[in-house]
Protein backbone atom coordinates (compact mmCIF):
# COMPACT_ATOMS: atom_id res chain seq x y z
CA UNK A 1 0.00 0.00 0.00
CA UNK A 2 2.83 2.38 0.84
CA UNK A 3 4.38 1.63 -2.55
CA UNK A 4 1.13 2.54 -4.33
CA UNK A 5 0.81 5.84 -2.47
CA UNK A 6 4.46 6.66 -3.18
CA UNK A 7 3.93 5.98 -6.88
CA UNK A 8 0.80 8.14 -6.85
CA UNK A 9 2.63 11.06 -5.21
CA UNK A 10 5.48 10.72 -7.70
CA UNK A 11 3.11 10.72 -10.67
CA UNK A 12 1.21 13.71 -9.27
CA UNK A 13 4.45 15.63 -8.89
CA UNK A 14 5.50 14.84 -12.46
CA UNK A 15 2.16 15.83 -13.92
CA UNK A 16 1.69 18.79 -11.58
CA UNK A 17 -1.85 17.68 -10.77
CA UNK A 18 -2.20 19.69 -7.60
CA UNK A 19 -1.66 23.18 -8.98
CA UNK A 20 -2.66 25.30 -11.91
CA UNK A 21 0.35 25.11 -14.24
CA UNK A 22 1.23 27.24 -17.19
CA UNK A 23 0.06 25.97 -20.55
CA UNK A 24 2.41 24.69 -23.21
CA UNK A 25 3.36 27.72 -25.39
CA UNK A 26 1.20 27.87 -28.52
CA UNK A 27 4.06 29.14 -30.66
CA UNK A 28 6.23 26.21 -29.55
CA UNK A 29 3.37 23.80 -30.17
CA UNK A 30 2.82 25.13 -33.70
CA UNK A 31 6.50 24.73 -34.49
CA UNK A 32 6.52 21.16 -33.19
CA UNK A 33 3.41 20.27 -35.21
CA UNK A 34 4.92 21.83 -38.34
CA UNK A 35 8.23 20.00 -37.94
CA UNK A 36 6.49 16.70 -37.19
CA UNK A 37 4.24 17.08 -40.23
CA UNK A 38 7.26 17.74 -42.46
CA UNK A 39 9.13 14.74 -41.07
CA UNK A 40 6.07 12.51 -41.47
CA UNK A 41 5.68 13.57 -45.10
CA UNK A 42 9.33 12.79 -45.86
CA UNK A 43 9.22 9.38 -44.16
CA UNK A 44 5.95 8.49 -45.91
CA UNK A 45 7.44 9.51 -49.25
CA UNK A 46 10.41 7.23 -48.62
CA UNK A 47 8.30 4.23 -47.55
CA UNK A 48 5.79 4.65 -50.39
CA UNK A 49 8.61 4.99 -52.95
CA UNK A 50 10.26 1.79 -51.73
CA UNK A 51 6.91 -0.04 -51.80
CA UNK A 52 6.03 1.02 -55.34
CA UNK A 53 9.56 0.25 -56.57
CA UNK A 54 9.32 -3.23 -55.06
CA UNK A 55 5.97 -3.82 -56.74
CA UNK A 56 7.40 -2.72 -60.08
CA UNK A 57 10.38 -5.04 -59.76
CA UNK A 58 8.31 -8.01 -58.53
CA UNK A 59 6.08 -8.18 -61.59
CA UNK A 60 4.14 -5.03 -62.44
CA UNK A 61 6.79 -3.67 -64.82
CA UNK A 62 6.95 -6.96 -66.70
CA UNK A 63 3.16 -7.09 -67.01
CA UNK A 64 2.99 -3.49 -68.19
CA UNK A 65 5.59 -4.14 -70.88
CA UNK A 66 3.81 -7.29 -72.03
CA UNK A 67 0.47 -5.61 -72.55
CA UNK A 68 2.05 -2.31 -73.69
CA UNK A 69 0.02 -0.26 -71.25
CA UNK A 70 0.10 3.46 -71.89
CA UNK A 71 2.04 5.83 -69.68
CA UNK A 72 -1.18 7.17 -68.22
CA UNK A 73 -2.39 3.67 -67.32
CA UNK A 74 0.97 2.79 -65.77
CA UNK A 75 1.01 5.95 -63.66
CA UNK A 76 -2.60 5.34 -62.63
CA UNK A 77 -1.75 1.82 -61.42
CA UNK A 78 1.28 3.10 -59.50
CA UNK A 79 -0.82 5.82 -57.88
CA UNK A 80 -3.49 3.26 -56.93
CA UNK A 81 -0.83 1.25 -55.07
CA UNK A 82 0.15 4.10 -52.74
CA UNK A 83 -2.67 3.75 -50.16
CA UNK A 84 -2.04 0.00 -49.74
CA UNK A 85 0.84 0.50 -47.29
CA UNK A 86 -0.36 3.78 -45.77
CA UNK A 87 -1.99 2.20 -42.70
CA UNK A 88 1.27 0.61 -41.58
CA UNK A 89 3.56 3.37 -42.84
CA UNK A 90 1.80 6.23 -41.04
CA UNK A 91 2.32 5.00 -37.42
CA UNK A 92 5.98 4.33 -38.20
CA UNK A 93 6.36 7.76 -39.77
CA UNK A 94 4.69 9.39 -36.73
CA UNK A 95 7.03 7.56 -34.36
CA UNK A 96 10.15 8.54 -36.29
CA UNK A 97 9.03 12.15 -36.72
CA UNK A 98 8.08 12.72 -33.07
CA UNK A 99 11.29 11.06 -31.90
CA UNK A 100 13.55 13.11 -34.18
CA UNK A 101 11.82 16.44 -33.49
CA UNK A 102 11.71 15.84 -29.74
CA UNK A 103 15.34 14.72 -29.71
CA UNK A 104 16.38 17.95 -31.40
CA UNK A 105 14.41 20.05 -28.92
CA UNK A 106 15.82 18.12 -25.98
CA UNK A 107 19.42 18.48 -27.09
CA UNK A 108 18.86 22.21 -27.70
CA UNK A 109 17.72 22.35 -24.05
CA UNK A 110 14.32 23.77 -24.95
CA UNK A 111 12.53 21.30 -22.66
CA UNK A 112 14.76 22.37 -19.76
CA UNK A 113 13.89 25.98 -20.47
CA UNK A 114 10.16 25.19 -20.46
CA UNK A 115 10.54 23.31 -17.18
CA UNK A 116 12.32 26.28 -15.62
CA UNK A 117 9.33 28.44 -16.63
CA UNK A 118 6.99 26.12 -14.74
CA UNK A 119 5.60 24.32 -17.79
CA UNK A 120 5.22 20.62 -16.81
CA UNK A 121 5.85 17.65 -19.14
CA UNK A 122 2.18 16.71 -19.48
CA UNK A 123 1.82 19.59 -21.95
CA UNK A 124 4.13 17.73 -24.35
CA UNK A 125 2.21 14.50 -23.76
CA UNK A 126 -1.08 16.21 -24.63
CA UNK A 127 0.50 17.74 -27.73
CA UNK A 128 1.71 14.42 -29.14
CA UNK A 129 -1.65 12.78 -28.31
CA UNK A 130 -3.39 15.48 -30.38
CA UNK A 131 -0.93 14.76 -33.20
CA UNK A 132 -1.79 11.07 -32.85
CA UNK A 133 -5.53 11.79 -33.02
CA UNK A 134 -5.12 13.68 -36.30
CA UNK A 135 -3.03 10.81 -37.66
CA UNK A 136 -5.66 8.29 -36.51
CA UNK A 137 -8.40 10.12 -38.40
CA UNK A 138 -6.18 10.19 -41.49
CA UNK A 139 -5.50 6.45 -41.14
CA UNK A 140 -9.23 5.67 -40.86
CA UNK A 141 -10.06 7.78 -43.91
CA UNK A 142 -7.27 6.42 -46.08
CA UNK A 143 -7.30 2.83 -44.84
CA UNK A 144 -11.07 2.62 -44.50
CA UNK A 145 -12.23 4.47 -47.63
CA UNK A 146 -9.44 5.42 -50.03
CA UNK A 147 -7.42 2.20 -49.93
CA UNK A 148 -10.33 -0.17 -50.78
CA UNK A 149 -11.44 2.06 -53.63
CA UNK A 150 -7.87 2.38 -54.93
CA UNK A 151 -7.48 -1.41 -54.95
CA UNK A 152 -10.59 -1.68 -57.11
CA UNK A 153 -9.33 1.15 -59.34
CA UNK A 154 -6.04 -0.72 -59.81
CA UNK A 155 -7.88 -3.85 -61.00
CA UNK A 156 -10.06 -1.76 -63.28
CA UNK A 157 -7.10 -0.07 -64.98
CA UNK A 158 -5.25 -3.39 -65.31
CA UNK A 159 -8.35 -5.03 -66.78
CA UNK A 160 -8.73 -2.23 -69.29
CA UNK A 161 -5.08 -2.47 -70.31
CA UNK A 162 -5.24 -6.26 -70.66
CA UNK A 163 -8.37 -6.16 -72.77
CA UNK A 164 -6.96 -3.40 -74.96
CA UNK A 165 -3.82 -5.46 -75.53
CA UNK A 166 -5.94 -8.36 -76.80
CA UNK A 167 -8.33 -6.39 -78.95
CA UNK A 168 -5.65 -4.01 -80.25
CA UNK A 169 -3.25 -6.74 -81.34
CA UNK A 170 -0.42 -5.41 -79.17
CA UNK A 171 0.64 -8.77 -77.73
CA UNK A 172 4.45 -8.92 -77.84
CA UNK A 173 5.13 -12.00 -75.67
CA UNK A 174 3.47 -15.28 -74.79
CA UNK A 175 0.81 -14.70 -72.15
CA UNK A 176 -1.08 -17.29 -70.11
CA UNK A 177 -4.54 -16.66 -68.64
CA UNK A 178 -6.42 -18.89 -66.20
CA UNK A 179 -9.98 -18.00 -67.17
CA UNK A 180 -13.39 -19.44 -66.40
CA UNK A 181 -13.45 -21.22 -69.76
CA UNK A 182 -10.05 -22.85 -69.17
CA UNK A 183 -6.38 -22.20 -69.76
CA UNK A 184 -5.73 -19.65 -72.51
CA UNK A 185 -2.36 -18.89 -74.09
CA UNK A 186 -1.99 -15.91 -76.41
CA UNK A 187 1.17 -15.66 -78.52
CA UNK A 188 2.35 -12.97 -80.97
CA UNK A 189 2.65 -13.76 -84.66
CA UNK A 190 6.10 -13.90 -86.20
CA UNK A 191 4.97 -11.76 -89.14
CA UNK A 192 3.77 -8.99 -86.78
CA UNK A 193 0.13 -9.23 -87.90
CA UNK A 194 -2.34 -7.73 -85.38
CA UNK A 195 -4.06 -11.11 -84.93
CA UNK A 196 -2.24 -13.09 -82.21
CA UNK A 197 -2.26 -16.87 -82.07
CA UNK A 198 -4.52 -18.58 -79.56
CA UNK A 199 -4.42 -21.85 -77.63
CA UNK A 200 -7.32 -22.84 -75.33
CA UNK A 201 -7.55 -25.95 -73.15
CA UNK A 202 -11.09 -26.26 -71.82
CA UNK A 203 -11.94 -29.08 -69.36
CA UNK A 204 -15.52 -30.33 -69.33
CA UNK A 205 -17.53 -31.53 -66.28
CA UNK A 206 -17.59 -35.12 -67.63
CA UNK A 207 -13.78 -35.34 -67.70
CA UNK A 208 -13.35 -34.73 -71.43
CA UNK A 209 -11.30 -31.86 -72.78
CA UNK A 210 -11.57 -29.48 -75.71
CA UNK A 211 -8.50 -27.92 -77.29
CA UNK A 212 -8.81 -24.92 -79.59
CA UNK A 213 -5.87 -23.73 -81.68
CA UNK A 214 -6.07 -20.71 -83.97
CA UNK A 215 -3.40 -19.11 -86.11
CA UNK A 216 -5.09 -15.73 -85.72
CA UNK A 217 -7.71 -14.16 -83.47
CA UNK A 218 -9.55 -10.90 -83.06
CA UNK A 219 -11.90 -9.65 -80.36
CA UNK A 220 -14.66 -7.18 -81.18
CA UNK A 221 -16.82 -5.55 -78.54
CA UNK A 222 -18.08 -5.66 -75.90
CA UNK A 223 -21.66 -4.67 -76.58
CA UNK A 224 -24.16 -3.25 -74.10
CA UNK A 225 -24.79 -6.73 -72.70
CA UNK A 226 -21.10 -7.35 -71.99
CA UNK A 227 -20.65 -9.87 -74.82
CA UNK A 228 -17.78 -9.91 -77.29
CA UNK A 229 -17.33 -11.51 -80.70
CA UNK A 230 -14.31 -13.82 -80.90
CA UNK A 231 -13.10 -14.31 -84.49
CA UNK A 232 -10.85 -17.31 -85.16
CA UNK A 233 -8.76 -17.66 -88.33
CA UNK A 234 -7.17 -20.90 -89.56
CA UNK A 235 -8.46 -22.77 -86.51
CA UNK A 236 -8.72 -26.35 -85.26
CA UNK A 237 -11.03 -27.69 -82.53
CA UNK A 238 -10.32 -31.15 -81.06
CA UNK A 239 -12.38 -32.96 -78.42
CA UNK A 240 -10.45 -35.52 -76.35
CA UNK A 241 -11.97 -38.27 -74.22
CA UNK A 242 -11.47 -38.58 -70.49
CA UNK A 243 -8.13 -40.16 -69.56
CA UNK A 244 -8.33 -43.87 -68.75
CA UNK A 245 -8.09 -45.08 -65.13
CA UNK A 246 -4.60 -45.29 -63.70
CA UNK A 247 -3.37 -41.99 -65.09
CA UNK A 248 -3.25 -43.11 -68.72
CA UNK A 249 -0.08 -45.22 -68.46
CA UNK A 250 0.64 -48.81 -69.46
CA UNK A 251 3.93 -50.49 -68.44
CA UNK A 252 5.47 -47.08 -67.83
CA UNK A 253 4.58 -45.69 -71.28
CA UNK A 254 1.96 -43.04 -71.86
CA UNK A 255 -1.02 -44.22 -73.87
CA UNK A 256 -1.63 -41.96 -76.90
CA UNK A 257 -5.06 -40.37 -76.89
CA UNK A 258 -6.67 -39.44 -80.19
CA UNK A 259 -9.42 -36.85 -80.45
CA UNK A 260 -12.92 -38.24 -80.70
CA UNK A 261 -13.94 -35.36 -82.95
CA UNK A 262 -12.14 -32.64 -84.87
CA UNK A 263 -13.16 -29.50 -86.67
CA UNK A 264 -11.04 -27.45 -89.05
CA UNK A 265 -11.83 -24.18 -90.75
CA UNK A 266 -10.45 -20.93 -92.08
CA UNK A 267 -12.74 -18.54 -90.21
CA UNK A 268 -15.45 -18.64 -87.56
CA UNK A 269 -17.04 -16.41 -84.96
CA UNK A 270 -18.22 -17.12 -81.43
CA UNK A 271 -20.09 -14.92 -78.99
CA UNK A 272 -18.61 -14.92 -75.49
CA UNK A 273 -19.09 -13.11 -72.21
CA UNK A 274 -16.28 -10.64 -71.67
CA UNK A 275 -15.71 -11.87 -68.12
CA UNK A 276 -14.94 -15.36 -69.46
CA UNK A 277 -11.98 -14.02 -71.46
CA UNK A 278 -10.47 -11.50 -69.06
CA UNK A 279 -11.92 -12.28 -65.59
CA UNK A 280 -13.00 -9.25 -63.60
CA UNK A 281 -14.71 -9.88 -60.28
CA UNK A 282 -17.14 -7.23 -59.03
CA UNK A 283 -16.03 -4.97 -56.19
CA UNK A 284 -16.80 -6.46 -52.81
CA UNK A 285 -15.90 -10.06 -53.53
CA UNK A 286 -12.44 -9.35 -52.13
CA UNK A 287 -12.56 -8.24 -48.46
CA UNK A 288 -9.67 -5.82 -49.00
CA UNK A 289 -11.87 -3.80 -51.39
CA UNK A 290 -14.63 -3.23 -48.82
CA UNK A 291 -14.83 0.19 -47.20
CA UNK A 292 -15.11 0.63 -43.44
CA UNK A 293 -18.94 1.12 -43.45
CA UNK A 294 -19.36 -1.95 -45.68
CA UNK A 295 -17.19 -4.02 -43.34
CA UNK A 296 -19.21 -2.82 -40.34
CA UNK A 297 -22.44 -4.04 -41.99
CA UNK A 298 -21.05 -7.48 -42.83
CA UNK A 299 -18.87 -8.00 -39.74
CA UNK A 300 -21.77 -9.08 -37.56
CA UNK A 301 -22.27 -12.24 -39.61
CA UNK A 302 -18.87 -13.02 -41.19
CA UNK A 303 -15.60 -13.66 -39.37
CA UNK A 304 -13.42 -12.55 -42.31
CA UNK A 305 -14.99 -9.10 -42.43
CA UNK A 306 -14.90 -8.97 -38.60
CA UNK A 307 -11.16 -9.56 -38.54
CA UNK A 308 -10.52 -7.00 -41.28
CA UNK A 309 -12.62 -4.37 -39.48
CA UNK A 310 -10.78 -4.96 -36.20
CA UNK A 311 -7.39 -4.82 -37.93
CA UNK A 312 -8.16 -1.48 -39.56
CA UNK A 313 -9.35 0.04 -36.29
CA UNK A 314 -6.34 -1.41 -34.49
CA UNK A 315 -3.91 0.03 -37.02
CA UNK A 316 -5.49 3.44 -36.59
CA UNK A 317 -4.96 3.13 -32.82
CA UNK A 318 -1.26 2.59 -33.51
CA UNK A 319 -1.15 6.23 -34.60
CA UNK A 320 -2.10 7.18 -31.02
CA UNK A 321 0.48 4.86 -29.48
CA UNK A 322 3.33 5.76 -31.83
CA UNK A 323 4.13 9.27 -30.46
CA UNK A 324 4.00 7.98 -26.88
CA UNK A 325 6.41 5.18 -27.80
CA UNK A 326 8.64 7.84 -29.38
CA UNK A 327 8.76 9.87 -26.14
CA UNK A 328 9.43 6.76 -24.09
CA UNK A 329 12.27 5.79 -26.44
CA UNK A 330 13.59 9.33 -26.18
CA UNK A 331 13.81 9.03 -22.40
CA UNK A 332 16.22 6.10 -22.79
CA UNK A 333 18.34 7.67 -25.52
CA UNK A 334 21.95 8.39 -24.64
CA UNK A 335 25.15 8.69 -26.59
CA UNK A 336 25.88 5.00 -26.01
CA UNK A 337 22.59 3.63 -27.38
CA UNK A 338 21.34 6.30 -29.79
CA UNK A 339 22.09 4.08 -32.82
CA UNK A 340 19.56 1.38 -31.94
CA UNK A 341 16.90 2.96 -29.69
CA UNK A 342 14.80 4.22 -32.62
CA UNK A 343 14.93 0.90 -34.57
CA UNK A 344 13.93 -0.95 -31.40
CA UNK A 345 11.00 1.44 -30.90
CA UNK A 346 9.83 0.83 -34.48
CA UNK A 347 10.19 -2.91 -33.97
CA UNK A 348 8.11 -2.64 -30.80
CA UNK A 349 5.38 -0.80 -32.71
CA UNK A 350 5.27 -3.50 -35.38
CA UNK A 351 5.35 -6.23 -32.72
CA UNK A 352 2.29 -4.63 -31.13
CA UNK A 353 0.42 -4.85 -34.45
CA UNK A 354 1.45 -8.48 -35.02
CA UNK A 355 0.57 -9.53 -31.47
CA UNK A 356 -2.78 -7.77 -31.68
CA UNK A 357 -3.65 -9.54 -34.93
CA UNK A 358 -2.74 -12.90 -33.41
CA UNK A 359 -4.95 -12.26 -30.39
CA UNK A 360 -7.86 -11.14 -32.58
CA UNK A 361 -7.67 -14.31 -34.67
CA UNK A 362 -8.37 -16.34 -31.53
CA UNK A 363 -11.48 -14.43 -30.39
CA UNK A 364 -13.32 -13.88 -33.67
CA UNK A 365 -15.95 -16.47 -32.80
CA UNK A 366 -17.01 -14.43 -29.74
CA UNK A 367 -18.83 -11.89 -31.92
CA UNK A 368 -18.40 -8.36 -33.20
CA UNK A 369 -18.95 -6.47 -29.92
CA UNK A 370 -16.38 -8.45 -27.88
CA UNK A 371 -13.81 -8.13 -30.67
CA UNK A 372 -14.22 -4.36 -30.94
CA UNK A 373 -14.22 -4.06 -27.14
CA UNK A 374 -10.94 -5.98 -27.05
CA UNK A 375 -9.37 -3.74 -29.70
CA UNK A 376 -10.47 -0.44 -28.16
CA UNK A 377 -9.96 -1.56 -24.57
CA UNK A 378 -6.53 -2.94 -25.36
CA UNK A 379 -5.55 0.32 -27.05
CA UNK A 380 -6.72 2.34 -24.04
CA UNK A 381 -4.82 0.13 -21.57
CA UNK A 382 -1.59 0.23 -23.60
CA UNK A 383 -1.95 3.98 -24.14
CA UNK A 384 -2.52 4.61 -20.42
CA UNK A 385 0.52 2.53 -19.59
CA UNK A 386 2.65 4.50 -22.04
CA UNK A 387 1.41 7.83 -20.65
CA UNK A 388 2.27 6.67 -17.14
CA UNK A 389 5.73 5.50 -18.21
CA UNK A 390 6.49 8.74 -20.07
CA UNK A 391 5.28 10.82 -17.12
CA UNK A 392 7.47 8.91 -14.68
CA UNK A 393 10.48 9.40 -16.95
CA UNK A 394 9.73 13.03 -17.81
CA UNK A 395 13.04 14.21 -16.34
CA UNK A 396 14.89 11.88 -18.73
CA UNK A 397 12.76 13.21 -21.61
CA UNK A 398 13.73 16.81 -20.83
CA UNK A 399 17.37 16.33 -19.86
CA UNK A 400 19.92 16.31 -22.76
CA UNK A 401 21.60 12.94 -23.08
CA UNK A 402 23.83 12.90 -26.15
CA UNK A 403 26.51 15.00 -24.45
CA UNK A 404 27.06 12.31 -21.82
CA UNK A 405 28.53 8.87 -22.19
C-alpha positions in Angstrom: 0.0 0.0 0.0 2.8 2.4 0.8 4.4 1.6 -2.6 1.1 2.5 -4.3 0.8 5.8 -2.5 4.5 6.7 -3.2 3.9 6.0 -6.9 0.8 8.1 -6.9 2.6 11.1 -5.2 5.5 10.7 -7.7 3.1 10.7 -10.7 1.2 13.7 -9.3 4.5 15.6 -8.9 5.5 14.8 -12.5 2.2 15.8 -13.9 1.7 18.8 -11.6 -1.8 17.7 -10.8 -2.2 19.7 -7.6 -1.7 23.2 -9.0 -2.7 25.3 -11.9 0.4 25.1 -14.2 1.2 27.2 -17.2 0.1 26.0 -20.5 2.4 24.7 -23.2 3.4 27.7 -25.4 1.2 27.9 -28.5 4.1 29.1 -30.7 6.2 26.2 -29.6 3.4 23.8 -30.2 2.8 25.1 -33.7 6.5 24.7 -34.5 6.5 21.2 -33.2 3.4 20.3 -35.2 4.9 21.8 -38.3 8.2 20.0 -37.9 6.5 16.7 -37.2 4.2 17.1 -40.2 7.3 17.7 -42.5 9.1 14.7 -41.1 6.1 12.5 -41.5 5.7 13.6 -45.1 9.3 12.8 -45.9 9.2 9.4 -44.2 5.9 8.5 -45.9 7.4 9.5 -49.3 10.4 7.2 -48.6 8.3 4.2 -47.6 5.8 4.6 -50.4 8.6 5.0 -53.0 10.3 1.8 -51.7 6.9 0.0 -51.8 6.0 1.0 -55.3 9.6 0.3 -56.6 9.3 -3.2 -55.1 6.0 -3.8 -56.7 7.4 -2.7 -60.1 10.4 -5.0 -59.8 8.3 -8.0 -58.5 6.1 -8.2 -61.6 4.1 -5.0 -62.4 6.8 -3.7 -64.8 7.0 -7.0 -66.7 3.2 -7.1 -67.0 3.0 -3.5 -68.2 5.6 -4.1 -70.9 3.8 -7.3 -72.0 0.5 -5.6 -72.6 2.1 -2.3 -73.7 0.0 -0.3 -71.3 0.1 3.5 -71.9 2.0 5.8 -69.7 -1.2 7.2 -68.2 -2.4 3.7 -67.3 1.0 2.8 -65.8 1.0 5.9 -63.7 -2.6 5.3 -62.6 -1.8 1.8 -61.4 1.3 3.1 -59.5 -0.8 5.8 -57.9 -3.5 3.3 -56.9 -0.8 1.3 -55.1 0.2 4.1 -52.7 -2.7 3.7 -50.2 -2.0 0.0 -49.7 0.8 0.5 -47.3 -0.4 3.8 -45.8 -2.0 2.2 -42.7 1.3 0.6 -41.6 3.6 3.4 -42.8 1.8 6.2 -41.0 2.3 5.0 -37.4 6.0 4.3 -38.2 6.4 7.8 -39.8 4.7 9.4 -36.7 7.0 7.6 -34.4 10.2 8.5 -36.3 9.0 12.1 -36.7 8.1 12.7 -33.1 11.3 11.1 -31.9 13.5 13.1 -34.2 11.8 16.4 -33.5 11.7 15.8 -29.7 15.3 14.7 -29.7 16.4 18.0 -31.4 14.4 20.0 -28.9 15.8 18.1 -26.0 19.4 18.5 -27.1 18.9 22.2 -27.7 17.7 22.3 -24.0 14.3 23.8 -25.0 12.5 21.3 -22.7 14.8 22.4 -19.8 13.9 26.0 -20.5 10.2 25.2 -20.5 10.5 23.3 -17.2 12.3 26.3 -15.6 9.3 28.4 -16.6 7.0 26.1 -14.7 5.6 24.3 -17.8 5.2 20.6 -16.8 5.9 17.6 -19.1 2.2 16.7 -19.5 1.8 19.6 -22.0 4.1 17.7 -24.3 2.2 14.5 -23.8 -1.1 16.2 -24.6 0.5 17.7 -27.7 1.7 14.4 -29.1 -1.6 12.8 -28.3 -3.4 15.5 -30.4 -0.9 14.8 -33.2 -1.8 11.1 -32.8 -5.5 11.8 -33.0 -5.1 13.7 -36.3 -3.0 10.8 -37.7 -5.7 8.3 -36.5 -8.4 10.1 -38.4 -6.2 10.2 -41.5 -5.5 6.5 -41.1 -9.2 5.7 -40.9 -10.1 7.8 -43.9 -7.3 6.4 -46.1 -7.3 2.8 -44.8 -11.1 2.6 -44.5 -12.2 4.5 -47.6 -9.4 5.4 -50.0 -7.4 2.2 -49.9 -10.3 -0.2 -50.8 -11.4 2.1 -53.6 -7.9 2.4 -54.9 -7.5 -1.4 -55.0 -10.6 -1.7 -57.1 -9.3 1.1 -59.3 -6.0 -0.7 -59.8 -7.9 -3.8 -61.0 -10.1 -1.8 -63.3 -7.1 -0.1 -65.0 -5.2 -3.4 -65.3 -8.3 -5.0 -66.8 -8.7 -2.2 -69.3 -5.1 -2.5 -70.3 -5.2 -6.3 -70.7 -8.4 -6.2 -72.8 -7.0 -3.4 -75.0 -3.8 -5.5 -75.5 -5.9 -8.4 -76.8 -8.3 -6.4 -78.9 -5.6 -4.0 -80.3 -3.3 -6.7 -81.3 -0.4 -5.4 -79.2 0.6 -8.8 -77.7 4.4 -8.9 -77.8 5.1 -12.0 -75.7 3.5 -15.3 -74.8 0.8 -14.7 -72.1 -1.1 -17.3 -70.1 -4.5 -16.7 -68.6 -6.4 -18.9 -66.2 -10.0 -18.0 -67.2 -13.4 -19.4 -66.4 -13.4 -21.2 -69.8 -10.1 -22.8 -69.2 -6.4 -22.2 -69.8 -5.7 -19.6 -72.5 -2.4 -18.9 -74.1 -2.0 -15.9 -76.4 1.2 -15.7 -78.5 2.3 -13.0 -81.0 2.6 -13.8 -84.7 6.1 -13.9 -86.2 5.0 -11.8 -89.1 3.8 -9.0 -86.8 0.1 -9.2 -87.9 -2.3 -7.7 -85.4 -4.1 -11.1 -84.9 -2.2 -13.1 -82.2 -2.3 -16.9 -82.1 -4.5 -18.6 -79.6 -4.4 -21.9 -77.6 -7.3 -22.8 -75.3 -7.6 -25.9 -73.2 -11.1 -26.3 -71.8 -11.9 -29.1 -69.4 -15.5 -30.3 -69.3 -17.5 -31.5 -66.3 -17.6 -35.1 -67.6 -13.8 -35.3 -67.7 -13.4 -34.7 -71.4 -11.3 -31.9 -72.8 -11.6 -29.5 -75.7 -8.5 -27.9 -77.3 -8.8 -24.9 -79.6 -5.9 -23.7 -81.7 -6.1 -20.7 -84.0 -3.4 -19.1 -86.1 -5.1 -15.7 -85.7 -7.7 -14.2 -83.5 -9.5 -10.9 -83.1 -11.9 -9.6 -80.4 -14.7 -7.2 -81.2 -16.8 -5.5 -78.5 -18.1 -5.7 -75.9 -21.7 -4.7 -76.6 -24.2 -3.2 -74.1 -24.8 -6.7 -72.7 -21.1 -7.4 -72.0 -20.7 -9.9 -74.8 -17.8 -9.9 -77.3 -17.3 -11.5 -80.7 -14.3 -13.8 -80.9 -13.1 -14.3 -84.5 -10.8 -17.3 -85.2 -8.8 -17.7 -88.3 -7.2 -20.9 -89.6 -8.5 -22.8 -86.5 -8.7 -26.4 -85.3 -11.0 -27.7 -82.5 -10.3 -31.1 -81.1 -12.4 -33.0 -78.4 -10.4 -35.5 -76.3 -12.0 -38.3 -74.2 -11.5 -38.6 -70.5 -8.1 -40.2 -69.6 -8.3 -43.9 -68.8 -8.1 -45.1 -65.1 -4.6 -45.3 -63.7 -3.4 -42.0 -65.1 -3.3 -43.1 -68.7 -0.1 -45.2 -68.5 0.6 -48.8 -69.5 3.9 -50.5 -68.4 5.5 -47.1 -67.8 4.6 -45.7 -71.3 2.0 -43.0 -71.9 -1.0 -44.2 -73.9 -1.6 -42.0 -76.9 -5.1 -40.4 -76.9 -6.7 -39.4 -80.2 -9.4 -36.8 -80.5 -12.9 -38.2 -80.7 -13.9 -35.4 -82.9 -12.1 -32.6 -84.9 -13.2 -29.5 -86.7 -11.0 -27.5 -89.1 -11.8 -24.2 -90.7 -10.5 -20.9 -92.1 -12.7 -18.5 -90.2 -15.4 -18.6 -87.6 -17.0 -16.4 -85.0 -18.2 -17.1 -81.4 -20.1 -14.9 -79.0 -18.6 -14.9 -75.5 -19.1 -13.1 -72.2 -16.3 -10.6 -71.7 -15.7 -11.9 -68.1 -14.9 -15.4 -69.5 -12.0 -14.0 -71.5 -10.5 -11.5 -69.1 -11.9 -12.3 -65.6 -13.0 -9.2 -63.6 -14.7 -9.9 -60.3 -17.1 -7.2 -59.0 -16.0 -5.0 -56.2 -16.8 -6.5 -52.8 -15.9 -10.1 -53.5 -12.4 -9.3 -52.1 -12.6 -8.2 -48.5 -9.7 -5.8 -49.0 -11.9 -3.8 -51.4 -14.6 -3.2 -48.8 -14.8 0.2 -47.2 -15.1 0.6 -43.4 -18.9 1.1 -43.5 -19.4 -2.0 -45.7 -17.2 -4.0 -43.3 -19.2 -2.8 -40.3 -22.4 -4.0 -42.0 -21.1 -7.5 -42.8 -18.9 -8.0 -39.7 -21.8 -9.1 -37.6 -22.3 -12.2 -39.6 -18.9 -13.0 -41.2 -15.6 -13.7 -39.4 -13.4 -12.6 -42.3 -15.0 -9.1 -42.4 -14.9 -9.0 -38.6 -11.2 -9.6 -38.5 -10.5 -7.0 -41.3 -12.6 -4.4 -39.5 -10.8 -5.0 -36.2 -7.4 -4.8 -37.9 -8.2 -1.5 -39.6 -9.4 0.0 -36.3 -6.3 -1.4 -34.5 -3.9 0.0 -37.0 -5.5 3.4 -36.6 -5.0 3.1 -32.8 -1.3 2.6 -33.5 -1.2 6.2 -34.6 -2.1 7.2 -31.0 0.5 4.9 -29.5 3.3 5.8 -31.8 4.1 9.3 -30.5 4.0 8.0 -26.9 6.4 5.2 -27.8 8.6 7.8 -29.4 8.8 9.9 -26.1 9.4 6.8 -24.1 12.3 5.8 -26.4 13.6 9.3 -26.2 13.8 9.0 -22.4 16.2 6.1 -22.8 18.3 7.7 -25.5 21.9 8.4 -24.6 25.1 8.7 -26.6 25.9 5.0 -26.0 22.6 3.6 -27.4 21.3 6.3 -29.8 22.1 4.1 -32.8 19.6 1.4 -31.9 16.9 3.0 -29.7 14.8 4.2 -32.6 14.9 0.9 -34.6 13.9 -0.9 -31.4 11.0 1.4 -30.9 9.8 0.8 -34.5 10.2 -2.9 -34.0 8.1 -2.6 -30.8 5.4 -0.8 -32.7 5.3 -3.5 -35.4 5.3 -6.2 -32.7 2.3 -4.6 -31.1 0.4 -4.9 -34.4 1.4 -8.5 -35.0 0.6 -9.5 -31.5 -2.8 -7.8 -31.7 -3.7 -9.5 -34.9 -2.7 -12.9 -33.4 -5.0 -12.3 -30.4 -7.9 -11.1 -32.6 -7.7 -14.3 -34.7 -8.4 -16.3 -31.5 -11.5 -14.4 -30.4 -13.3 -13.9 -33.7 -16.0 -16.5 -32.8 -17.0 -14.4 -29.7 -18.8 -11.9 -31.9 -18.4 -8.4 -33.2 -19.0 -6.5 -29.9 -16.4 -8.4 -27.9 -13.8 -8.1 -30.7 -14.2 -4.4 -30.9 -14.2 -4.1 -27.1 -10.9 -6.0 -27.1 -9.4 -3.7 -29.7 -10.5 -0.4 -28.2 -10.0 -1.6 -24.6 -6.5 -2.9 -25.4 -5.6 0.3 -27.1 -6.7 2.3 -24.0 -4.8 0.1 -21.6 -1.6 0.2 -23.6 -2.0 4.0 -24.1 -2.5 4.6 -20.4 0.5 2.5 -19.6 2.7 4.5 -22.0 1.4 7.8 -20.6 2.3 6.7 -17.1 5.7 5.5 -18.2 6.5 8.7 -20.1 5.3 10.8 -17.1 7.5 8.9 -14.7 10.5 9.4 -17.0 9.7 13.0 -17.8 13.0 14.2 -16.3 14.9 11.9 -18.7 12.8 13.2 -21.6 13.7 16.8 -20.8 17.4 16.3 -19.9 19.9 16.3 -22.8 21.6 12.9 -23.1 23.8 12.9 -26.2 26.5 15.0 -24.5 27.1 12.3 -21.8 28.5 8.9 -22.2 
